[in-house]
Amino acid sequence: MAEIDWTVLETRFPGKPDFIRRLVAATYEAHADDLAKLAQIEAARDFAALAQLAHKLKGICGNLAAARLAALAAETEAAARAGDAAAFARLPALAQHIETFLEELRAHLAPSPLQSEKKT
């Protein structure tokens, strides 16, 4: 299931496909290593770092119309801030959603076959 609701995103920024592309590129660059960070956070059982990462994800996912990941990140952030071990129980699901989110961002940035043909 898709993480990003592209229709909502395009409605949020009507007539601004270049802006959306720049936003997607900046987001991908800023979050490309989130899965590695998540693994480090889990190994260290670092509640503060988990809360911080989840907070960042919640914000950007809200902006990019990725509601399911934003909600999971919000729940994870709240649990981590409370020092609740349930925050770490959410990590497999969080990692799966982050992976899908990153794949969608990467796919959006990949040149379409039409764009590739125009360059040749």
N, C-alpha and C positions, 0 to 999 in steps of 0.2 A: 504494500500500500504506500502511496506517495506521502511524503512528509510535507512538501511545499504545495500549497494551493495556488498554482500559477494564475488562475483566473482572478482570484482575490488580489494577488500581488499586482497584476496588470490593471485592475480596477483602482487599486490604491494609488498607482502612479500612471494615470492614463496618458497615452501618447508619449511615454518616456522610456522606450525600450533600451536606449543607450544608458540611461541612469540605472535601470534595473540590472543591466549587464555589469556595470561598474560596481554596483552594490553586491551582486553575486560574486564577482571576482575578489573584491575586498574581503567578503565574508569567508570565501574559500581559503584565501591566503591566511587570514587570522585564525581559522579553526582547523586547518588541515592536520595539525598534530594533536587534536583533542583526544583521539583514541589512545595515543601513547601517554598523554597526560593522565587520562583516566586510569590507565594501568598502573602508573606510578602512584597516583593518589590511593588506589585500592591497596597496593602493596604496603604503603606507609600508613594506611588507615587514617588519613589526614582529613578530618572533618572540615577544617577551615578552607583548605584548598578545594575540596569538593563543593563546598558552598559557593566559593568564588567562581569556579568553572560553571556550575549549574546556573548561577546568576547571569553570567555572560551569555550562556546559551538561551536562557529564558528571554533576555532582551532582544537578541538578534533574531531568534525564531519568531518572536512577536512581530517584528518588523517585516520579516519575510513570509508571513502567513503560513508558518509551520506550527500550527496550533497544538498538535499532539505532542511534539517534542517540547514545545514551550511549556505545556502543562506538566509533563513528566519532569522537566528541569525545575519547575517551580516547586513541585512536591519534594524533589530531591534536595533542593536548596533548603527548604523549611526543615526537613528532617536533619540535614547536616548541621544547620545552625543550632538545632535543639540538642545536638549530640546523640541523636537517635540512631542506633545501629541499622535501623530499617533503611537509612540512606544508602548504605552499602549493598543492601539486598536489591536495590533498584538498579545497580550498575549494569547487569547483563542487558536489561531492557534499554537502559539509557545508551549503552554502547551500540546496540543494534539500531536504534533510531538515529544516532549520530552518524553511523556508517551509511545509512540510507540517505540522510540529509546531505552528506558530503558527496555521495554518488550523484545525487540530483544536481547539486551545484556544478560538479565537474561536467556532467552531461550538458548542462545549459551553456557552459563555456566552450564546449567542443564545437568546431566549425561544422556547419551543416554540409551535406553533400553538395548542395547548390553553391555555397560559399567556396568550397574547394574547387569546383569546376570553373568558377569565375576567375580564380587566381592562375589557372593553367592556360 
